[in-house]
Amino acid sequence: MDKFIAHILVVDDDDGIRSLVKKYLNENNFLVSTADNAEDASKKVEIIKFDLIILDIMMPGKSGLEFLKEHKTKLDTPIILLTAKGEASERVEGLEIGADDYLPKPFEPKELILRIRNILNKTKKTEQVRILKFANVTIDLNKLLVIKNNNEFKINNTEKIILEKMINNPGKTFSRENIGQLIDLNKERSIDVIITRLRKKIEIDPKNPKFLQTIRGAGYVLWIE
């Protein structure tokens, strides 16, 4: 069985903390998406099944506790709260609502990683093999490979996230906005470039795509009959 790679959402309005946490997590082989407010985080959890959420309590607009109250009953996702000093009452409230752990700021990166791994070891389920075969193509998300006509093409983590969502939602059209939320990218041209790159890997004829199709005015769909 290939190594389990967790996908974590980091929600914090502080650009510096958000970037540092993402860096620490990437260095420890986690996939990371980010949100700078609770509203953005709500959009992401609607379309992505995260393995864990790191959630700041104090944010402009909707607070982390409000996000927790809104989503904890709907999400089967462990949540670690990031709290500032002097927020003892908020920490207690967060744990009562359903947070799995909390970590006061400032924190040691190694402690954050340890807490994440402890929670994931308790909650993660056995990962199913995610292999899709069609025509002369095999997409193996566990090995990050596309095999086409006996030729192997590596897929990166960004491509993996997109393919994983499409494979698990066959026939569903994803707008550029949906895809951008998946991979933390809001430039439509860059998203088109990623789709073009994927087509070169999975299509028999990339200029006339049969599987990863464009739905005019709506977005993209992975269509496997």
C-alpha positions in Angstrom: 0.0 0.0 0.0 1.3 3.4 -0.9 2.0 6.0 1.8 -1.1 7.9 2.9 -0.9 11.5 1.9 -3.2 13.8 3.9 -4.9 16.9 2.4 -5.1 19.7 5.0 -6.9 23.0 4.8 -5.2 25.9 6.6 -7.6 28.8 7.5 -6.0 32.0 8.9 -6.3 35.6 7.9 -2.6 36.2 8.7 -0.7 35.8 5.5 2.6 35.2 7.3 1.2 32.4 9.5 -0.7 30.9 6.6 2.4 30.8 4.5 4.6 29.4 7.3 2.2 26.6 8.2 1.8 25.7 4.5 5.6 25.5 4.2 6.0 23.3 7.3 3.3 21.0 6.1 4.6 20.7 2.5 8.1 19.9 4.0 6.4 17.0 5.9 4.7 15.6 2.7 1.2 16.9 3.3 -1.0 18.3 0.6 -2.2 21.8 1.6 -5.0 24.2 0.6 -5.4 27.6 2.2 -8.2 30.1 3.0 -7.8 33.6 4.4 -11.3 33.7 5.9 -14.2 31.5 7.0 -16.3 32.3 4.0 -13.6 31.1 1.6 -13.1 28.0 3.8 -16.8 27.2 3.6 -16.6 27.2 -0.2 -13.7 24.8 -0.2 -15.2 22.3 2.2 -18.2 22.1 0.0 -16.2 20.6 -2.8 -13.2 19.0 -1.2 -13.0 16.2 1.4 -10.1 17.3 3.6 -8.4 15.0 6.0 -7.9 17.8 8.6 -8.5 21.5 9.1 -6.3 23.9 10.9 -8.6 26.8 11.9 -7.7 30.2 13.4 -10.3 31.4 15.9 -10.0 35.2 15.5 -10.7 36.3 12.0 -12.5 39.3 10.4 -16.0 38.6 9.5 -17.1 35.1 10.5 -14.9 33.8 13.3 -13.4 30.3 13.5 -15.9 29.3 16.2 -18.8 30.4 13.9 -17.3 28.3 11.1 -17.0 25.4 13.5 -20.6 25.7 14.7 -21.8 25.8 11.1 -19.8 22.9 9.7 -18.9 20.5 12.5 -22.1 18.6 12.3 -21.8 18.3 8.5 -18.1 17.5 8.3 -16.5 14.2 9.3 -13.1 16.1 9.5 -10.9 16.6 12.5 -10.2 20.3 13.3 -7.2 21.9 15.2 -7.8 25.4 16.5 -5.1 28.0 16.4 -5.6 30.5 19.3 -3.9 33.6 20.6 -2.9 33.9 24.2 -5.7 34.9 26.5 -8.4 33.0 24.6 -8.9 30.3 27.1 -12.7 30.7 27.0 -12.7 30.4 23.3 -10.6 27.3 23.4 -13.0 25.7 25.8 -16.0 26.7 23.7 -14.2 25.3 20.6 -13.6 22.0 22.2 -17.2 21.8 23.5 -18.5 22.5 20.0 -16.4 19.7 18.6 -12.8 20.7 17.8 -10.3 17.9 18.2 -7.4 19.9 19.5 -6.0 23.4 19.9 -2.6 25.0 19.7 -1.8 28.5 21.2 0.2 31.0 19.1 3.1 31.2 18.8 3.7 27.5 18.4 6.6 25.2 17.5 6.2 23.8 14.0 7.3 20.3 15.3 4.5 20.4 17.8 1.9 21.2 15.2 3.2 18.3 13.0 3.1 16.0 16.0 -0.5 16.9 16.8 -1.6 16.5 13.2 0.0 13.1 12.9 -1.5 12.0 16.2 -5.0 13.0 15.1 -4.6 11.4 11.6 -3.4 8.2 13.1 -6.6 8.0 15.1 -9.0 9.0 12.5 -7.8 8.0 9.0 -9.3 5.1 7.3 -7.6 2.5 5.1 -7.0 4.2 1.8 -8.6 2.6 -1.2 -6.6 2.1 -4.3 -7.6 4.8 -6.7 -7.0 3.5 -10.2 -9.1 4.3 -13.3 -8.7 2.4 -16.5 -10.2 3.4 -19.9 -9.2 2.9 -23.5 -5.4 2.5 -23.4 -5.1 4.8 -20.4 -4.6 4.0 -16.7 -4.7 6.8 -14.1 -3.1 5.7 -10.8 -3.5 8.4 -8.2 -1.6 6.4 -5.5 1.5 6.3 -7.6 0.9 9.7 -9.2 1.1 8.2 -12.7 -0.7 8.1 -16.0 0.1 5.2 -18.1 -0.9 5.7 -21.8 0.0 3.1 -24.5 2.7 1.7 -22.2 4.2 5.2 -21.6 4.4 6.6 -18.1 3.7 10.2 -17.3 4.1 11.7 -13.8 1.4 13.8 -12.4 2.1 16.5 -9.8 0.1 17.2 -6.6 -2.0 19.9 -8.3 -3.0 17.6 -11.1 -3.7 14.8 -8.6 -6.1 17.0 -6.7 -8.0 17.9 -9.9 -8.1 14.3 -11.2 -9.1 12.9 -7.8 -12.1 15.2 -7.6 -13.2 14.5 -11.2 -12.8 10.7 -10.9 -14.9 10.7 -7.8 -17.6 12.8 -9.5 -18.0 11.2 -13.0 -19.9 13.4 -15.4 -19.9 16.4 -13.1 -18.8 19.7 -14.7 -16.3 21.8 -12.8 -16.1 25.5 -13.5 -12.8 27.3 -13.5 -13.8 28.8 -10.2 -14.4 25.3 -8.7 -11.0 24.1 -10.0 -9.3 27.3 -8.7 -10.8 26.7 -5.2 -9.4 23.1 -5.3 -5.8 24.2 -6.0 -5.7 27.7 -4.5 -5.4 29.4 -7.9 -7.7 32.2 -9.3 -6.1 32.8 -12.7 -8.3 31.3 -15.4 -5.5 31.2 -17.9 -3.3 29.2 -15.6 -6.1 26.8 -15.0 -6.5 26.3 -18.7 -2.8 25.6 -19.0 -3.1 22.9 -16.3 -6.0 21.3 -18.1 -4.0 21.4 -21.4 -1.1 19.7 -19.7 -3.4 17.0 -18.3 -4.9 16.4 -21.7 -1.4 15.7 -23.1 -1.1 13.0 -20.5 -4.4 11.3 -20.7 -5.8 11.9 -24.1 -5.0 9.7 -27.2 -5.4 12.9 -29.3 -4.9 15.9 -27.0 -6.1 18.4 -29.7 -9.4 16.6 -29.9 -10.1 15.6 -26.3 -12.5 12.7 -25.8 -12.3 12.2 -22.1 -11.3 15.6 -20.4 -13.9 17.7 -22.3 -14.7 21.4 -22.3 -18.3 22.3 -21.6 -18.7 25.6 -23.3 -19.5 28.4 -20.9 -19.5 26.0 -17.9 -16.1 24.4 -17.4 -14.5 21.0 -17.7 -15.7 17.4 -17.2 -14.0 14.0 -17.1 -16.3 11.9 -19.3 -15.5 8.1 -19.2 -18.2 6.0 -20.8 
